[in-house]
Amino acid sequence: MSQTLPIAWFNQRFVQVLLLLLLVLALIQPKTEKLLCWHKLCCFIFLTTIVNRYLSSLFGLLCKQHAGWLVLYALLLMPIFLPIIAYAGSAIKGTIWRLLAVYWLILSIYISNSFPQISPIWADSLISSGLLPAIAFCLAVFLLSACWKLNLRLVVKQKENCARKLGLQIILLLAACWLAGFCACISFALTPSQAVLLQPLAELHLQVGDWFTALEAGVMEQAEQALVLLVLLDAFRTNRHQLIWSIGLTSLIFAMTHLINLLSGEPTNSVISQLIFTFGLAAFWLILWLSTGQLWLAMVMHFLTDLLGYGLHGISFLVNYGDPIILGGLIICLTALLLAVIFFIPNKKAMTFNVNKLLNA
């Protein structure tokens, strides 16, 4: 994370240039739909960047005095971003441009948010976790989906709820809970049976910051996946393999975003492992959402997966067979993909119904 920026940041030359460009953009009246899209996209980029830079700079200084300023920051960040998104986001069309807008929003919210260490401990953990920006991003995702006429709901009402479908969804949910534990245990179990039976969970030790960080991942990353999936589902609307292409590409995009961790100094083998296992987990979580029609379940499973991983420590039996980090990621990925395939086939009809509801078909 970058250091909190001082108020003098306003006087830097490049910021003045950005503000001047923004003023010029505001005065332009595009004559064609293509120019309008470019115009709105530029406004979206400049507005989100500048507004969040100033908010994070101002409240970074105020947080030194009292943790209560964090609450005010969160309350201001959300309503200030929402009108910007409603104004500029609605005109952004085309799959590639929409995906760029989603990831620019992530960058503009997260890169600028770095606050000084304060007390109490829970407040400092809340700051370092990024949960406040995650909540703001989640709200922004819901607004962007509405601007693009994509129905991103937490709950989709299904057409029928027969005993067979309900039983299948309960089994899917139980499998998701087991997978969350297995992802953590495979990296710290002494034997394969311990990993399957989740025995390392008996040694679980969690700190305050672990809860906030896991919650941030569950909220933000699952909202990110959901919106990207909807954009791709809309793009593949007429393709007979709409679900497979959309889920596969969303999982691949989500996995590839972890390449940015190389810039923070993480070991290469760790990042490669993240690329592998996040692909499989993303596919499974998306199938969980589309099968049950309830996005909050996928968020909870994502949160649980990260939380359990933070609370376990030890040496895995995988050290006997090579790089334990890479092997662990590969096993998690293959297990998640296997479960995804098992539940995809019987749930495909329900998933298609939910997709049609989400796309307002």
Long-range contacts (C-beta under 8 A, 24 or more apart in sequence): 1-111, 1-113, 1-114, 2-111, 2-112, 2-114, 3-114, 4-56, 4-57, 4-60, 4-61, 4-114, 4-115, 4-116, 5-53, 5-56, 5-57, 5-60, 5-112, 6-57, 6-61, 7-57, 7-58, 7-61, 9-53, 9-57, 10-54, 15-50, 15-53, 18-46, 18-49, 18-50, 19-50, 21-46, 22-46, 22-47, 22-50, 33-93, 36-91, 37-91, 37-92, 37-93, 37-94, 37-97, 39-91, 40-87, 40-88, 40-89, 40-90, 40-91, 40-92, 41-88, 41-91, 41-92, 41-97, 41-100, 41-101, 43-84, 43-87, 43-88, 44-84, 44-85, 44-88, 44-89, 44-92, 44-101, 44-104, 45-104, 45-108, 47-84, 47-88, 48-81, 48-84, 48-85, 48-104, 48-105, 48-108, 48-109, 49-108, 49-112, 51-80, 51-81, 51-84, 52-77, 52-81, 52-108, 52-109, 52-112, 52-113, 53-112, 55-80, 56-112, 56-113, 56-114, 56-115, 59-115, 60-114, 60-115, 60-116, 63-115, 63-116, 63-118, 63-127, 64-116, 64-118, 67-118, 67-119, 67-120, 67-123, 70-115, 70-123, 70-126, 70-127, 70-132, 73-132, 74-132, 74-135, 74-136, 77-132, 77-133, 77-136, 78-135, 78-136, 78-139, 81-109, 81-136, 81-139, 81-140, 82-139, 82-140, 82-143, 85-140, 85-143, 85-144, 85-147, 86-143, 86-147, 89-143, 89-144, 89-147, 89-148, 90-147, 90-148, 92-147, 92-148, 95-231, 95-232, 95-234, 95-235, 98-148, 98-231, 99-228, 99-231, 99-253, 101-144, 102-141, 102-144, 102-224, 102-227, 102-228, 102-231, 103-257, 105-137, 105-140, 105-144, 106-137, 106-220, 106-224, 109-133, 109-136, 109-137, 109-140, 110-137, 121-208, 122-208, 125-207, 125-208, 125-209, 125-212, 126-212, 128-209, 128-212, 128-213, 129-209, 129-212, 129-213, 129-215, 129-216, 130-213, 130-216, 130-220, 131-212, 131-213, 131-215, 131-216, 131-219, 133-220, 134-215, 134-216, 134-217, 134-219, 134-220, 134-223, 135-219, 137-220, 137-223, 137-224, 138-219, 138-220, 138-223, 141-223, 141-224, 141-226, 141-227, 142-223, 144-227, 145-227, 145-230, 148-231, 148-234, 149-360, 150-227, 150-230, 150-231, 150-234, 150-358, 150-359, 150-360, 151-357, 151-358, 151-359, 151-360, 152-226, 152-227, 152-230, 152-295, 152-358, 153-295, 153-358, 154-294, 154-295, 154-296, 155-293, 155-294, 155-295, 155-296, 156-293, 156-294, 156-354, 156-357, 156-358, 157-293, 157-357, 158-293, 158-350, 158-353, 158-354, 159-353, 165-350, 168-343, 168-346, 168-347, 169-291, 169-292, 172-288, 172-291, 172-292, 172-343, 172-347, 173-288, 173-292, 173-297, 175-339, 175-343, 176-284, 176-285, 176-288, 176-297, 176-301, 177-301, 177-304, 179-281, 179-284, 179-301, 179-305, 179-335, 179-336, 179-339, 180-301, 180-304, 180-305, 180-308, 181-308, 182-332, 182-335, 183-277, 183-281, 183-305, 183-308, 183-309, 183-332, 184-305, 184-308, 184-309, 184-311, 184-312, 185-312, 186-316, 186-318, 186-328, 186-331, 186-332, 187-309, 187-312, 187-316, 187-318, 187-324, 187-325, 187-328, 188-312, 188-313, 188-314, 188-315, 188-316, 189-316, 189-317, 190-314, 190-315, 190-316, 190-317, 191-317, 192-317, 195-317, 200-312, 200-314, 201-308, 201-312, 203-312, 203-313, 203-314, 204-308, 204-311, 204-312, 205-311, 205-313, 206-307, 206-310, 206-311, 207-310, 210-307, 210-310, 210-311, 211-307, 213-306, 213-310, 214-303, 214-304, 214-306, 214-307, 214-310, 215-303, 217-302, 217-303, 217-306, 218-299, 218-300, 218-301, 218-302, 218-303, 218-304, 218-306, 219-299, 219-303, 221-254, 221-302, 222-285, 222-295, 222-298, 222-299, 222-302, 223-299, 224-254, 225-250, 225-254, 225-282, 225-285, 225-286, 225-298, 226-286, 226-289, 226-295, 226-298, 228-253, 228-254, 229-286, 230-358, 230-359, 233-355, 233-358, 233-359, 234-359, 237-359, 237-361, 242-355, 243-290, 243-344, 243-348, 243-351, 243-352, 243-355, 247-283, 247-286, 247-287, 247-290, 248-283, 250-282, 250-286, 251-278, 251-279, 251-280, 251-282, 251-283, 251-286, 252-279, 254-278, 254-279, 254-282, 255-279, 255-282, 267-325, 269-323, 269-325, 269-326, 270-325, 272-326, 272-329, 273-325, 273-326, 273-328, 273-329, 273-330, 274-329, 275-329, 276-326, 276-329, 276-330, 276-332, 276-333, 277-328, 277-329, 277-330, 277-332, 277-333, 277-336, 279-333, 280-332, 280-333, 280-334, 280-335, 280-336, 280-337, 280-340, 281-305, 281-332, 281-333, 281-336, 283-336, 283-337, 283-340, 284-336, 284-337, 284-339, 284-340, 287-340, 287-343, 287-344, 287-347, 287-351, 288-343, 290-347, 290-350, 290-351, 290-354, 290-355, 291-343, 291-347, 291-350, 291-351, 291-354, 293-350, 293-354, 293-357
